[in-house]
């Protein structure tokens, strides 16, 4: 018998700066639900990531003497690093600058 599938995602964190308590709260809740569903036999897909577009990104990059891409690479790396330190069980970390996302 195939397992039931359960899909959960967080709002993708806006990469204009370091994650804040709201981002952290949300990932902890989603992670708790994902772990519970796995424990109870579900095939869980858990996705999180970063939103890396917008005027605020361009402004923050300029303020930090970097290109928008360099800036979001640094911010996304920091967000992912924190989620990994927290041992969150996401299956996929998406970025809106990922090639497959840009093509769509």
C-alpha positions in Angstrom: 0.0 0.0 0.0 1.4 3.4 -1.0 1.9 6.0 1.6 -0.3 9.1 1.6 1.5 12.2 0.4 1.6 15.3 2.5 3.0 18.6 1.1 4.0 21.5 3.3 5.8 24.8 2.5 6.7 28.0 4.2 6.4 31.5 2.8 9.7 32.0 1.1 11.8 34.4 3.2 12.5 37.7 1.5 16.3 37.9 1.0 16.7 41.6 1.9 18.4 40.8 5.1 19.0 38.2 7.8 16.0 36.1 8.9 13.9 37.5 11.7 11.8 35.8 14.4 8.8 35.5 12.2 10.7 33.5 9.6 12.2 31.3 12.3 8.8 30.8 14.0 7.3 29.7 10.7 10.0 27.2 9.8 9.9 25.6 13.2 6.1 25.2 13.0 6.3 23.7 9.5 9.2 21.5 10.5 7.2 20.2 13.5 4.3 19.3 11.3 6.5 17.7 8.6 8.2 15.5 11.3 4.9 14.5 12.8 3.4 13.5 9.4 6.5 11.5 8.6 6.3 9.8 12.0 2.6 8.9 11.3 3.5 7.3 8.0 3.1 10.0 5.4 5.4 10.6 2.5 6.2 14.2 3.2 7.5 16.9 0.8 8.7 20.0 2.8 9.8 23.0 0.8 11.2 26.4 1.9 13.4 29.0 0.4 14.0 32.6 -0.5 12.3 35.3 -2.6 15.1 37.2 -4.3 13.4 39.8 -6.5 12.3 43.3 -6.0 13.3 46.9 -5.6 14.3 46.4 -2.0 16.9 43.8 -3.0 18.4 46.2 -5.5 18.5 49.0 -2.9 20.1 46.7 -0.3 22.7 45.5 -2.8 23.6 49.0 -3.7 23.9 49.9 0.0 26.3 46.9 0.5 28.4 47.8 -2.6 27.4 44.6 -4.4 25.3 43.4 -7.3 21.8 42.2 -6.5 22.9 38.6 -7.4 25.9 38.7 -5.1 23.7 40.2 -2.3 21.0 37.5 -2.6 23.6 34.7 -2.9 25.0 35.9 0.5 21.5 36.3 2.1 20.2 33.0 0.8 23.3 31.2 2.0 22.9 32.7 5.5 19.2 31.8 5.7 19.9 28.2 4.5 22.8 28.0 7.0 20.5 29.0 9.9 17.8 26.5 8.8 20.5 23.8 8.7 21.8 24.8 12.2 18.3 24.4 13.5 18.2 21.0 11.9 15.0 21.6 9.9 14.0 18.7 7.8 13.1 20.4 4.5 13.5 18.4 1.4 14.1 21.3 -1.0 15.4 24.9 -0.5 14.2 26.9 -3.5 15.4 30.3 -4.6 13.5 32.5 -7.0 16.8 33.1 -8.9 17.2 29.4 -9.6 17.3 28.8 -13.3 14.2 26.5 -13.3 12.2 29.2 -11.5 13.4 32.0 -13.9 12.3 29.9 -16.9 8.8 29.5 -15.7 
